Amino acid sequence: MDTVFHASEGERKSPEQQSVLVDYDIYIMKPAERILYILMAAAFIFAVGFIFYHSIILSFLLTPLAFLYPRMRTRQIIAKRKNELNLQFKDLLYSLSSSMSAGKSIESSFKEATKDLQILYPNPDTYIIQEVEYIVRKIGMNETVENALEDLAKRSGLEDIQNFFDVFSTCKRTGGNLVSVMRNTSNIINDKIEIKEEINTLLASKKFEQKILSLMPIFMIIILSTTTGDYMSPVFDTPIGKLVMTVAMILISAAYFISSKIMNINV
C-alpha cells in the first residue's frame, strides 16, 4: 500500500520522502512554522488593537485571535499548491500528446515526459516531476497507467485531472483516440488558465483598492490620534468610545473578508 505524505511548504525532502505520495488537499504545518505564523499574526493584531484602543491590556486580549491564522494560511497554501500542480499538469499533457503523436505508447510517453518536465522545472521537488516519476515506477512494476492516474486524480482534488482520468480510462477501454483526448484536455485547461489570468488582471486594480480601503481607517485613526489627541481622547478613554471602536473593527474586518470572498472567482 502506498503511503501518503502530507508535505510542508519549503521542506526539502529526502530520497525516501520523494517516493512517498502527497495528498494535495491536506497540509500539515511544522511546529516551528505554526509558531511563526501565530507570532506574526499576534504582533499584527496587537498593533491594530493598540491603534484602536490605546490600551495594552485590551490589545493583548485580542491576540488569541492569532491562533486562527494558521488555519487560514493552510487553506492559502493548499490552494497555491493545487494551482501549481494544475499548471504543471498542462505541461505534462503537452509532452504526452507530442510523444504519442510520434507513435510512442502511453507508457513510453510518460518516460519521455519526465525528461521534458525536468527541462521545464529544474527543481526535482516540483510536484509534477515527482508524480510522473511515481507513475513511471508503477509502470516498471507492471502496474497500469490507469491505476497511477486514478491515484493522482484522487489525491490532487483537481477537477481537470479527474476529468482527464475519466476520459483516459474510457478511451483505454473503448479504444478511443488518446492523442486527441490529451490535446483537447490540455487546450481546455489552457483556456481556463487564460480566462483566470484575464479575470485576475481585471481584478488587480480592485484588489489594490480593497487593500487601501481596508487600511485607510487605520491610517486615519493614527493621524487623528497623533495630530488631535484631545479631540480623540473620548474615543480611547470612555466605555462608549471603546464600544464604537470595537464595532468599527468588526465592520472593517467583515468588509475585508466579504470583499475578498467576492473577488475570489474560481473558473
N, C-alpha and C positions, 0 to 999 in steps of 0.2 A: 504493500500500500504506500502510495506517495505521501510524503509529509508536506504540510502547508506551513510556510514560513511567513510570519507577519512582520515584514521588514520595517525598519525605521529609516526615515529620510536622512540622507547624508551618511549612512552607515556603510562602511567598506566591508564587504562580505568575504569570508574565507572561501576556499575552493569547495569545502564541504557544504557551506551555505548556498553557494551558487547552484548546486544541484537540487536545492530544495525549492518547492514551489511557493509563489507569492499569491496570497489572497488579496486582490486589489480593493475589496470592499471593507477590509479591516486594516487598521493601522494602530500599532501599539507603541506609544512613546516610551523611550528610555527614561528612567527616574530622573537623571540629570536634565534631560530635555524638558520634562514636565515641570520640574522645579524652576528652570529658567523662564519658561513661559508664564508661570504663576507669578514669579517675582517681577517680570516686566509688566504684566497686567496690573499687579498690585501697586507698582510705582505710578503707573498712569492714572489709575483710579484714585489713588491718594492725592495726586497733584490736582486732578479735576475737582475732587471733593473739597480740597482746601481753597481752590478758586471760588467755589460756590458758597462755602460756609465760613471760611476764615477760621476754622476750628480744627485743631489737630485731632481731638477726640472723635468728632463726627467723621472726619476724613478717614481715620483709622477704622472706624466701624463699617465703612463701605468696602474696605479692602477684601473681605471674604468673597466678594463677587468675583475676585480674580480666579477662584477655583473653577469657574465656569469657562474660562478662556481656553484651557487645553482641549476641551471637547469641541469648541468652535474651531480651533486651529486644526484639530484632527480631521474634521469634515473638509476644511480647505485643502489639506494635504492629500486626502483621498481623491477629491475632485481633480486636483492638479495631476496626480499620478495617473488617474484613468484617462485624462485628456492627453497626456503624453503617450500613453500606450495606444490610444486611438489614432493619433497622428503617425506613430511608428508602424502601426498595423497597415496603414495605407501604403507605406513604402514596401512592406512585405508583399502585399498583393501585386504591386507593380513588378517586383522581382519575379514572383512566381509565374505571373502571366507571360512575362518575357521568356522565361526558361521553357515554359510549356509550349509557347508558340514556336520555339526552335525544335520541338519534337521530343523534349525530355519528359520523363514520367514525373508524377507529383512528388514521389519520394526523392528523386534526384534533384528536383527543383528546390525542395527545402534545403538540401545540402548546398546548392549554389547560392540560395538566398542568404545563408549565413555569411558567405564571403562578401556579397553585395552590401549587406547591412553593416558589416564591420568597417567598410569603407565610409559609409554614411555616418556611422556612430562609432567613433574610435574608443569610447568608454566601454569596457567589457561588461560593466554593470547595467548597461542600458536594458530596459525591460524586454524589448522585443528580441534582442540578441539572446538573452537568457531563455526566452520562451522557444525560440527556433532551435537553439542548441538542445533543449529538452525534447522537442519533437524529433529531432534527428537521432537522439539517443534511444527514444522509444522505437523508432523505425529500425535501428540497429538491433534491438531486442525482439524483432519480428512482431511488433505490435502495429496496429493500423493507425494511419494518419487520422482517421475519424475519431478514434478514442482520445488521441492527444489534443485535437482541436476542440472536442467536446469539453474536455477538462479546462482548456483555456477559456472557452466561452463561459463556463460556469464561474470560474474564478475572477474573470475580468469584470463581470457585471455590466458589460457594454452591449448595447442593442446591436450595433453594427457587426461585432464579432459573432454574436449569437445568430443573427440573420445569415451571415456568411456560412456558419457551420450548418444551419438548417438546409440552405440551398446546396452546399457542398455535399452533404450526406445524401440528399435526394438525387443529385447528379451521379454520384458513385453507384447508387442502387439502380438507377434507370438508364445509365449510360449517356447522360447529358454532356453538353459541351463545357468542360471545366474552364477552358481558356476564356470563353465568352463570359462565363459567370464571374470569374475573378476580375476581368476587365470592367465589367458593368458595376460590380461591387465597389471597386476602387474609385470609379468615376462618381458613384453615388456618395461615397464617403468624402471625396474631394469637394463635391458640390456643397455638401453640408458644412464642411470646414470653411469654404469660401463665404457661404452665407453668414456663418457665425462671425467670421472676421469682419465682414461688412457691417453687421449689426454692432460689433464692438467698436468699430471705427465711428459709427454714427452716435454711439452712446458715450464715447470717450469724453467729449466736452461736458456732457450732462453729468457723468460720474465725477468729473473735476468740480463742477458747480455744486454737486451734492456734498462733497467733502468740505468745500469752502463754506457753504451754508451751515453745515453742522458745526464747524469750528468758529464761525462768526460770533455766536452768542458768547462763547468762552472768551474770545478776544475783547469783546465789548465790555464784559464784566471786569476783565483785567485793566482795561483802560480807564473805566469809570471809577473803579476802586482805587486806582493809583492817582488819578487827577482830581477826583472829587470825593475824598474819603468821608467827609461829613455828610454828603448827600446820600452815600450808600450805606452809612453805618446802621440805619434802621433795618436794612435788609439782612445784615450779618449779626446784629445784636438782639433782635426781638424774635420771639417764637413765630409770629406771623410771617416775618421776613424769611426765616428758615424754612417755613412751610411753603412759601412761594418759590423759593429756590429749589426745594425738593420736587415740586410739581414741574418746574421748568426743566430740571434734569431728566425727569421721566419723559416729558414730551419731546425733548431733543433726542434722547436715546431711541424712543419709539419711532420718531420721524426718520432717523438714520437707518434703522433696521428695516422699516417698511419700504423706504426708497431703494435700499439695496436689494430687497426681495423683488421689487417691481422691475429693476434693471437687470436682474439675473435671468436672462432669456435663454432657454435651452432649445436647441434645434434638433 
